[in-house]
Amino acid sequence: MCAKSALKNSQAKRDGGEKIVTVNRRAYHDYFIEEEVEAGIQLTGTEIKSIRDGRLNLRDAFARVENGEMWLYSMHISPYGQAGNYFQHDPLRRRKLLLHRRQIDYMADKVATKGYALIPLRLALRNGRAKIDIGIAKGKRDFDKRQSLAERDAKRQIEQALRQRG
């Protein structure tokens, strides 16, 4: 097994104090990502243990600004196996995102524009703390998705041709 497939199989990458736990690939397919902001996330003890095990899903998650605070909805964190029933968390509960006031206000203004959304892109453990990258995104239409796929396929074919020549 080559190193590239081992990295893909483990779905975790380490870069000097950073471990990427999961990436929301669907977000890049369904949205144009215009900006990214790193945010902290408020978690309970069993949630962070499940995240360290890589037992979470960002696919349907989204963020929303309410009363001057930013909240993350629909991020599924599986219950931690060794915690017992008493200490378990709700897998789909909303979670508070930790940002500066100016960042929250800026993102709220951007999302007020029609067609924009706050989408989680990736969750990483940076220096032992869970950080989530939130993207200010604009939805793609079907023809945009087809065009993106065609561009990616063309780029892949060009790279293969260059590899075969050299």
Steps between C-alpha positions, in 0.01 A plus 500: 500500500646837401521794735233693312238229540595451865437871557168475319396190697575649840337830399727677746799715416758634740685825436700616802229513765206475258287195428227538241218283631246539219435706187160590360555406135137554414534870589758547225269325254180688590637850574745765382713568809583871512665535842609276785511580872644283775279466807526323830218271602350446844489126576439264790749237613344206318468704180871582480586136565275390212656766277849373582377157389375658175135415565322805358321613186490852352297418189168669585637752750454876476561805718263779592533831686242545777494784754860596428630144544590244237362146530578183307206273417472138377861399560474137609749388765450135589467407867825399668506126563671486840301779665194303609148635467508765771773719350395477134430803283225557244661420161318777310485778758586852388850611594625850566780631280763720663581809291580867554205738492627672183526164320145407598365837387688480170372149428144596597511788252629272223234235566223761499569527125278262306659171398778487762537242775746409776629150435756304708786390274734301725557414862856476631675455830753782525726483804247274671201731442214432260480768232246515221548691176178677398457610141287785371348320205269570210295212360589347164239422240497172307683643199769640730549155651530340156748766393711442815503125433602556136785733604624250758492214248686709241766593757539133598544395135763771443694386808487136385624596154788699649593210728506257208722732293749575776 
